[in-house]
Amino acid sequence: MTHAHITSWVIAFILFFVVLSLQKNRSPKAKMVAMVLRLFYLFIIATGALLLHMLATLPPLYIVKAVVGIWVIGAMEMVMARTKKGKSTQIAWVQLLVAFLVVLYLGLKLPLGFHIFS
């Protein structure tokens, strides 16, 4: 299940940058790709929930990781919305970067993930 979760978010990040590129070029396909990206958000949330369900006990750091993961998705949506409207995206990008680094660190640190920082 871990591999499905990681694959989902890698594909989601690729689609995220494709959507941003299409939005900047004012392509009519941007909306369709954005909807596919939102489907991958659901895959990320579902696989993450299944990973949490597999745990016998639910340590608090896993709950923090889940909340920060939702924050990453929200920040991605904020970047896309502000880009589409032609507004400044600096704060949204900083928020996305901070949330992504926190969730990545927790994902690599916690026992269920890969043991790089342990």
Secondary structure, 3 states (H helix, E strand, C coil): CHHHHHHHHHHHHHHHHHHHHHHHCCCCCHHHHHHHHHHHHHHHHHHHHHHHHHCCCCCHHHHHHHHHHHHHHHHHHHHHHHHHHCCCCHHHHHHHHHHHHHHHHHHHHCCCCCCCCC
